[in-house]
């Protein structure tokens, strides 16, 4: 998915990515 690529590019694929993923969801929701 394109979203995955962006997440890896912005946040970076890794363990801490999970923590950022939660915050990212909140931002995505607005």
N, C-alpha and C positions, 0 to 999 in steps of 0.2 A: 504493500500500500504506500501511496505517496506520503501519507501522514507519518508513517513509521520512519521514512527517510528524513523528513523534516525534523522529527523528534531526535533522531540520532545526530543530526547535524547541529541542532540548536542545543539540546540537552547533553547528547552524547550517550551512546549505548553503554550501559554499565549498571552496577548495583544502585548507585545514587540516582539513576534515571527513574527508578520507581518512585522515589520521594518527590522528584520534580514532576513526574507524570501526574500525581494527585493535584499539585498546584496548577499544572497546565490545564487540567480538566476544569478547575474552578475558573480560570481565566477564559477558557473556551466558552464556558456557560455565560460569562459576563457577570 
